[in-house]
Amino acid sequence: MNYDFFSRPNGRDHSPLLQIPSAFRHPADSRYGIKHVLIGQPIAIDHTIYRLKRLGYADAHDWAPPLPIGEPLLITPAPGDAISVLTRYLRIE
């Protein structure tokens, strides 16, 4: 499945540039998809990705490369989706 994350739907100039589609769930698959979104300074994102790798939670190569956020961000949930946000403050030396 190929997504075009940078297109503007219907050619509207006021629409967000970056769009994150909802996770696809195949009916035969009993697993639930979950998206982790890291928003912050690039050094904090890299630190968090490698920390999750050391914990054995997610391989660093499984993450999409960090993208600069220069325009509004639109996250479109699937019906029944919910959102939870955790803010952490990191001291990186």
Backbone bond lengths (Angstrom), bond angles and torsions (degrees), N, CA, C in turn:
res aa  C-N    CA-C-N  psi(-1)  N-CA   C-N-CA  omega(-1)  CA-C   N-CA-C  phi
1 M - - - 1.441 - - 1.522 107.79 -
2 N 1.288 117.84 126.64 1.450 121.99 -177.05 1.524 109.20 -111.18
3 Y 1.328 116.51 123.55 1.459 121.24 179.40 1.519 109.52 -106.86
4 D 1.302 116.34 140.73 1.453 121.55 173.44 1.525 106.76 -102.83
5 F 1.325 116.70 95.86 1.453 121.53 -175.10 1.526 112.91 -75.72
6 F 1.331 117.66 -13.24 1.448 120.02 -172.08 1.519 114.27 -111.05
7 S 1.320 118.46 8.62 1.462 119.20 179.76 1.524 109.99 -86.62
8 R 1.294 115.37 157.07 1.457 121.16 176.09 1.529 107.36 -103.43
9 P 1.347 117.50 112.66 1.455 119.40 -178.42 1.521 111.91 -59.29
10 N 1.307 115.74 139.63 1.468 123.44 177.55 1.528 113.01 58.99
11 G 1.328 117.95 17.29 1.451 121.63 177.53 1.520 114.71 67.93
12 R 1.334 118.45 13.37 1.462 121.49 -178.72 1.523 109.83 -75.33
13 D 1.318 116.40 131.87 1.460 120.57 -179.59 1.519 113.03 -77.75
14 H 1.325 119.05 -21.07 1.456 121.60 -176.65 1.525 112.83 -89.88
15 S 1.313 118.04 0.34 1.461 120.14 -179.89 1.526 110.00 -79.35
16 P 1.334 118.00 154.96 1.457 120.86 178.73 1.526 111.19 -62.17
17 L 1.323 116.02 145.87 1.454 121.07 179.76 1.522 110.90 -77.47
18 L 1.321 117.65 -42.31 1.460 121.57 -177.21 1.520 109.03 -100.44
19 Q 1.318 117.04 122.94 1.456 121.31 178.10 1.516 108.62 -124.66
20 I 1.319 116.61 133.51 1.458 122.34 -179.70 1.522 107.42 -108.72
21 P 1.339 117.87 110.48 1.465 119.47 -178.18 1.524 111.24 -71.79
22 S 1.313 116.22 157.00 1.451 121.07 177.16 1.519 109.86 -69.28
23 A 1.328 115.91 151.52 1.464 120.82 -179.22 1.524 110.01 -66.24
24 F 1.319 115.87 137.62 1.454 121.86 177.50 1.520 108.57 -83.29
25 R 1.318 117.87 135.27 1.462 121.95 177.77 1.515 108.51 -123.24
26 H 1.315 115.11 116.90 1.459 121.17 178.49 1.526 108.56 -75.81
27 P 1.340 118.58 134.99 1.468 121.26 -177.11 1.528 113.67 -57.54
28 A 1.331 118.35 -29.91 1.464 120.84 -178.21 1.531 112.13 -82.89
29 D 1.307 118.35 -5.79 1.463 122.39 -177.42 1.526 108.74 -101.26
30 S 1.330 117.56 123.45 1.462 121.15 -176.99 1.531 112.83 -84.84
31 R 1.334 117.10 -4.67 1.464 119.76 -179.29 1.529 110.80 -78.84
32 Y 1.308 115.31 154.56 1.461 121.94 175.27 1.521 108.67 -107.55
33 G 1.321 116.08 134.82 1.457 120.31 176.40 1.520 110.31 -82.12
34 I 1.309 116.10 145.67 1.464 121.35 174.78 1.518 107.81 -137.20
35 K 1.324 116.39 136.43 1.460 120.97 178.45 1.518 108.59 -103.28
36 H 1.294 115.75 134.65 1.458 121.48 172.75 1.517 106.28 -108.71
37 V 1.299 117.39 124.84 1.456 122.02 -179.51 1.523 107.50 -117.68
38 L 1.316 116.13 123.22 1.459 121.33 177.27 1.524 107.98 -106.85
39 I 1.312 116.85 120.80 1.459 121.84 178.71 1.523 107.16 -123.37
40 G 1.310 116.12 120.54 1.461 120.70 -179.16 1.510 109.81 170.02
41 Q 1.309 116.36 -167.23 1.454 121.07 178.04 1.531 109.24 -67.94
42 P 1.337 118.21 143.90 1.469 121.07 -177.87 1.525 114.13 -52.58
43 I 1.328 118.93 -37.92 1.462 120.69 -179.87 1.529 110.91 -65.21
44 A 1.333 117.25 -37.36 1.462 120.92 178.65 1.527 110.90 -71.43
45 I 1.324 116.99 -36.03 1.469 120.70 176.67 1.522 109.84 -64.06
46 D 1.338 117.27 -49.07 1.469 120.76 178.90 1.522 111.25 -59.34
47 H 1.329 116.80 -43.48 1.461 121.28 179.64 1.533 110.85 -59.69
48 T 1.317 116.41 -44.53 1.463 121.02 -178.81 1.521 111.37 -67.28
49 I 1.323 117.48 -41.11 1.467 121.19 178.66 1.522 110.23 -60.36
50 Y 1.318 117.50 -46.07 1.465 120.06 -178.89 1.523 112.16 -72.27
51 R 1.313 117.34 -28.66 1.465 119.82 174.98 1.536 110.17 -67.38
52 L 1.328 116.82 -43.29 1.467 120.35 176.88 1.526 110.95 -63.77
53 K 1.322 117.32 -33.33 1.464 121.25 176.33 1.526 110.07 -65.27
54 R 1.336 117.00 -46.57 1.472 120.54 -179.82 1.526 111.39 -62.33
55 L 1.310 116.85 -31.34 1.470 120.69 177.83 1.528 112.24 -77.31
56 G 1.341 116.68 -7.60 1.458 120.71 -179.55 1.516 113.45 80.08
57 Y 1.329 117.02 15.26 1.463 120.15 -177.09 1.516 112.53 -83.58
58 A 1.326 117.08 -44.22 1.465 120.54 -177.36 1.519 108.93 -151.81
59 D 1.309 116.46 136.66 1.455 120.88 176.71 1.526 109.28 -71.09
60 A 1.307 116.24 140.59 1.468 120.60 -178.12 1.522 111.71 -60.13
61 H 1.328 117.44 -29.70 1.467 120.87 -178.63 1.533 112.73 -76.94
62 D 1.328 117.44 -10.82 1.466 120.62 178.67 1.532 112.34 -79.44
63 W 1.324 117.12 -16.30 1.465 121.44 -179.21 1.522 110.07 -80.47
64 A 1.308 116.07 146.10 1.469 120.56 171.59 1.527 107.60 -70.17
65 P 1.331 117.26 151.17 1.465 118.40 177.10 1.529 110.42 -63.02
66 P 1.333 117.06 143.64 1.469 118.84 178.13 1.528 111.13 -59.67
67 L 1.316 115.32 137.85 1.466 121.93 179.22 1.521 108.73 -116.97
68 P 1.324 117.75 137.31 1.463 118.40 175.65 1.528 109.93 -65.95
69 I 1.317 115.67 143.39 1.468 120.39 178.19 1.520 107.02 -103.45
70 G 1.322 116.14 101.47 1.452 120.41 -179.46 1.510 112.67 -107.75
71 E 1.320 115.81 -8.94 1.465 121.14 -178.34 1.525 108.27 -137.56
72 P 1.327 117.95 173.11 1.464 120.32 178.87 1.529 111.76 -56.89
73 L 1.301 115.58 147.26 1.459 123.30 -179.75 1.524 108.35 -107.24
74 L 1.318 117.15 130.06 1.456 122.00 -179.82 1.516 108.73 -117.77
75 I 1.319 116.75 120.78 1.458 121.89 174.26 1.521 106.17 -111.76
76 T 1.325 116.39 116.91 1.456 121.37 -177.37 1.525 109.17 -100.66
77 P 1.322 118.08 109.89 1.455 119.79 -179.27 1.525 111.90 -77.68
78 A 1.309 114.73 155.85 1.461 120.97 171.64 1.529 107.45 -81.48
79 P 1.323 118.15 157.77 1.463 119.96 177.51 1.528 110.49 -54.74
80 G 1.310 116.31 131.48 1.455 121.60 179.27 1.520 114.26 89.78
81 D 1.342 118.30 -8.87 1.462 120.81 178.38 1.524 110.11 -68.93
82 A 1.313 115.58 156.01 1.463 122.57 175.67 1.522 107.59 -131.05
83 I 1.317 117.04 172.96 1.462 120.29 178.80 1.521 109.03 -137.34
84 S 1.310 115.23 143.26 1.456 122.60 174.35 1.519 106.70 -136.84
85 V 1.302 116.93 136.17 1.459 121.06 -176.86 1.521 109.10 -122.00
86 L 1.310 116.00 134.45 1.462 122.57 175.30 1.520 107.21 -120.90
87 T 1.317 117.31 127.50 1.461 121.26 175.82 1.517 108.16 -108.77
88 R 1.325 116.03 124.82 1.470 122.06 177.25 1.515 107.85 -118.08
89 Y 1.307 116.62 148.95 1.457 122.25 175.83 1.517 107.52 -113.68
90 L 1.335 116.75 118.41 1.458 122.36 -174.06 1.518 110.91 -105.59
91 R 1.318 115.62 139.96 1.458 121.28 170.26 1.521 105.96 -102.70
92 I 1.327 116.71 111.22 1.461 122.13 -177.47 1.519 107.79 -112.51
93 E 1.319 114.93 121.41 1.470 119.45 -178.25 1.500 111.33 -115.20
